[in-house]
Amino acid sequence: MQVIIQKLSEVEDYKAAVLQYADDIMTTLLGVFNSRNNSVHEEAMLAVGAFTYACGRQFSKYLAAFYPFLKMGLMNHAEWQVRGPLI
């Protein structure tokens, strides 16, 4: 999903389609975060990153719903993807 959103958002005509379905896309991604399958959470987080870029400032309307999942991901220090570089 990440790659699809990235590719579509590179072309202005297609970016409009991403924005047209933005509510459905975010609802689906939030549903993934609500699942208990942790292996898909990383992929969903990457897709949200691409989606955020595609939406720009319009992403702010989804921030309240997404914030708990972002916070949970940042607090999960056991995952290597969350930790900063080792010095």
N, C-alpha and C positions, 0 to 999 in steps of 0.2 A: 504494500500500500504506500509505503514511503516513496518508492521509486516512481510509482504512478503519479502521486501528488506532485513530486518534484518535476517530472517531465511535463505534466499538464500546466503547471504554473509558470513554466518558461515561456510560453506563448500566450500573449494577451487574450486572444479569442478563447483559448482553452481555460485560461485562468478564470474567466467569467463562469465557466461551467463548474469549476471547483467551488467558487463562491456561491453559486446557485444551490449547490447541494451541501453547503458547509454545515448546516444544522444536522443533516443526516449523517455526514461523515463523523462529526464530533460525537454524536449520540452512539454511533457504532464503536468508536474508539473508547469512549467511557464504559461501554458495555464490556469491552475486552478487559479493561482495568478492574472491573467488578468480578471477573471470573477468578477462579482459584488456580488457574494454570499460569504459574509464574514465568514459564518459558516464553509466553507470548507477550508478557508485559514489556520486555525490552524492545521488541519489534514495534509494539504500539507506541512506546515512548519516542522511537525514531520517527514514526509516522506523524506523531503530534508535532515534532520539530519541523518537519516539512510542511505540515498543515499550517503551523504558525507563520512560517515564512510566506506561504501562499496568501494567507488572510491579512497579513500585516496588522494594522491597528484594529481591524475588525475582530481579531482574535480575543480582544478584551472581554467580549460578551461571554466567552466560554471559560474565562479564567477562574471564576468562582467555583465552577463545577470541577475543573481540572486541578486546582490547587491542592486538594487533599492527596491526590495521587502523586503529584510532584513532590510534595513534602515527604510522603511515605518513601518514595524512591530515594530522595536525598538523605533520609535518615537511615537507610539500609546500608550501613558501612561495610557489611560483610561482602557485598557485591563489588567486584573489582571495577566495574564500569562507573561506579559512583565515586570511588576514592580518587583523590588527586595523585599527581606523580610522586613517586618515592624519591626523597633526596638523600 
